[in-house]
Amino acid sequence: MGFRIAVDDRSKTAHATTRRDKLPFMLAKRWLGVAATLLVACAGKSEGSSAIGGNAGNNAATGPSSLSACDPLAAITTPVQLDASQVVAAGRAKDGSLYVIYNRDSLFVGSDENLVERIVIGSGESPSQTDLDYTDDDGTPVIVEVVRDGTGTHMAVARGMQKSKGIDSGNGEPLTLVDAALIANLSASTTQTFEIDFAASLPDGRELVVIAPSHGTGYDQFRVFLGPPNALAQQAVTNFGSSKSGQRFATVMIDGAPADLTYLAGGPSALNPVGGPSTLTVTGTAYPLTEGPVPAGASYLCFSN
């Protein structure tokens, strides 16, 4: 049996920024626009909208219509078209449940009606064996195992904690193998959930919030919001990365000007016991960020495209 590893690994990237503007001047113009927009919306006038100025995409600055009210913490479910050539192994339990190991380290579980991707929380692999761990809806740990030996391919599933890596001898339920072509014809989906990776207040009282996917290995779904609690507006991000200690680095575009955001994800850790510093830097001037919860009732504005 191979060594079980954590599945979330993020890479370090570099970043840089240059700009002579100062933060208070840069942001004052933006939030005067917020106030005006909110007044127009409350008055029910057709001119303007609930959106405010900002940047859409990675580089281009856009007008007020680029933002709209949203819930960035809402889960997103998308369909998945499974490819038979990527099915490592598929098996059916006695109760009819299907278990599909896909593309080496992904796992789909379900029935003939629908397969749902499960979040793999640990894995073990050797040349002849693969184990994927996930947590069932009721909180029970589950291991799905595929073994290849001289007699062929074998799959098993075990519920509950195991004493050793993989499935303990005699604990697993053998699965009946299912053809990959059949699996490819089934409906499948994946659901991404989101969480607050960082939240803090600026010296002028505005809030900065970073929302990240609860699982995943890239930064393309990280989003940065800035503004008063009732109008936290999404900002364009041109670069995002982190160090092994959990320190995050991002270049955030504010009114077309780059600003450096640095913070420690999840607070102090064993690798970085001191934590921090958390700052928003413009032209070499670091503005401290006071970490704390997002104010109750906060509202968000996201890019509409």
N, C-alpha and C positions, 0 to 999 in steps of 0.2 A: 504493500500500500504506500502510496506517495505521501508527501508532506502536505497538509492542508494549509492553504494560504488565504489571506484576505483578498477580496476581488476588486476593491476600489483603489486604484493607483493613479495619482495625478502627477503630472510632470511639472517641472520648474520651467518658467519662461522668464525672459528678461524684459525690461520695459524702460522707457525714457520719456521725458517731456520737456518742452521748452515753451515759455510764454512769459511776457512781461506784465500781464494784467494781474491785478490783485483780487482775491476772492470776494471781499465785500462789494467792490464795484461790479464785478462780473455777475454776481447773483442778484443784486438789487433790482436791475432792469427786468430780470426774469420774473421775479415774484410780484412786482408791480403789475405785470401782465396777468399773473394768476388772479390777483384781486379783481382786476377789471373783468376778466373772463367769468369769474364766479358771480359778480354783480349782474352781468348780462344774462347769465343762465337763470339766476333767481328771478329776474324781471320778465323772463319768458320771451325775450326779444329774439328775432330770427338772426340778427347779426351775431357773428361769433359762435362759440360753442363751449362745452365743458372742457375742451382740450386746451393745452397751453403750448407755447413755443418750446422747441427742443430739437434733438437730432434724431433722424430716422436712419436705420441701417448703421453702417460703420463710419461713414465719412460725411455724407451730405446733410446739411442743415435744412430743416423743413419748417413750415409754418404751423399755426395753431391746430390745423386739422389733423396733424400727425398723431395726436394722443386722444385716447378716450377712456372712460371709466372701465375698470377691470378688477378681477380678483386673481392676482398672480400666484396665490397659494392654492388655487383650485386644481384638482387632479385632472390630467389629460389622458384620455384613452384613445388609442389609435389602432387601426387594423394592421395586421402583419400577414404578408403573403409568404408562407413557408416554402422553402426550396428543398425538394427531395434530396438533392445532392449534399445538403448541409445537415441532414438528419444523421446524427451519430448513432443513435439507437432509440427505439420507441417500444414501449411495452404496455400491456393492459393488465390491471389488477382484477381480482375475482369480483369486485364490486362494479366493474366496468370502467373505472378511472383509467385515463391514459397519462403516461409519463413520457415526455419526449426530451432527450438531450440533443440540443441543437447548436450547431456551429461551435462545437467543443465545450463551451462553458456557459451556454444559456439553457434554461429549463422551462418547458411549457407543461402545464398540468391541466387536465379537464376531462372532457367527454367527447363523444362523436358530434355533439352540437357545437362546442366551442372550446378552444384551448386558450389558456391565459398564461402569459409569462409570469413566472415567479422570480422574485429577487433572490439570487444566489448569495448567501451570506458566508459561504466558505466552500472550499473545494479541495480535493486530493486527487493526485494523478500519478500514475506510473505507466510504463509502456503497455501494460496489459489491463489496467483498471482505471476507471474514473468514478469519483464520488462527488455529487453536488448536494449541498445542504441548503434547505430553506425552512422558513417558519410558516406553518399552516395558519389558516384564519383564526383558529382557536388557540393559537400560541404554541402548539406542539411542534417540536423540532422534527424534521423529516429528512431522511437521506435517500437519494436515488443513486443506484450503483449499476454500472455496466462492467462486465468482466469478459475478456477474450482469452480463451485458452485453446488447447488442442482439439477440444470437442465443439468449439464454436463460440457464439456470443450469448451471454447470459445477462439478464437484468433482474434487479430486485429493488424493493422499497421497504424502508423500516421507519416506523413512527416511534418517537421517544428518544431519550438520551441513550447514547451508546457508550460502553466502557472504553472502547479503543477507537482508533481512527477507522472510518468506514463502518460497515454494518457488522455487529458482533455475530459470531457463528450461531446459526440457528434462529436469529431474530428476524431476518428479512423475509418478506413475502416474495416468492419468485413471480416474475411477470411474463406473460405470454407475448412474444415478440410480434410487432405489427409492422407491415411493410411501409417503407418510407413514402412510396407513391400514394398510399392511402392517406397518410398524415398530411401530405402537401395539398390535398383536396379539402381539408377541414378548415373551418373558420378559426382564426386565431387573432389575438389582440394583446396589446401591452399597455399598461397604465403607468404613467409617470406622476409621482407626487412631488410636492415642493415643500421647502422649509426655509426658515430665516437663518441664513448663514452668519449674518452680522447686522446689528442695529445700534445706532449711536446718535447723539445730539451734537450739532456744531455749536461753536461759541455763540452764534447769533440766535440759537434756539431752533433752527431747522433740523429736520431729521434726515439721516442717511440710512437706507436699508438695503441689504444685499440678500436676494432670494436665490436659492440654489436648488437643483434637483436633489431629491432625497437619495438617489442612487444614480450612478453613471460615472464615466471616467473622463469626460471632457468638460470644457467650460462654456460651450456654445449656448447652454440654457441658463447660465448665470445672468441675473439682471440686477442693475443698480437703480435705486430710486432716491430722489432728493427733493426736499421741499417741506412745507408745513404739514402737520399730520393729516389735514383734510384735503391735501392735494399733493401726494407724493408722486412725482413725475419720473417716469423712466428716462434714464440717460443713456446715450450711446456709449458703448465700451469698445475700444479698439484693441485692447490687449488684456489678458487675464492669465494668471498663473499662481503657483505657490511653491514654497520650499518644503523640504521634508519635515520641518518642525511645525508646519501648518500655517506659516505666515503667508498671507495672500497679498498679491500685487496686481493692481489694475490701473489702466489708463482710461479715465472717464472724460468724455467730451461734455463740457458745460458751455452752452452758447457758442459752440464751435471752437472753444479753447481747451486744450488738454490739461488735465489735472491728475496727479498721482494719488491713488488710494492705496493705503497699506493697513492691514488689520490681521489679527490672529483669529483664525476660525476656531470656534468652540472654546475660546479662552485659554489660559495657561495649560501646558501639557508637560509630560515627562521630558520631552525634548526641548521645551521652551518654558521652564517653570516660572520665569518672570512675566511672560506674556508681553503683548504689545511690542512697540508702541502702535497705536491706531491713529493715523493722521490722514488728512487731505492736503496735499502739497501743491502750491502754485508758485512757479518761478523761484523755487528754493525756499519758500516760506511755508512751514508746516503748521497747519491749523489743527489743534488737538481735537480728538473725537472722544466724547464721554459715552462709553458703552452702557446700554440699558435696554429695557424692553420697548417694543414699539407701542406708542400711546394707544389706549383703547379707542376703538372706533375709527382707526386710521383708514383713509381712502386712497386708492391708487389710480394712476393714469398710465396706461401702457401704449406703446406704439400700435397704431391701428393696422399697419400693413402686415 
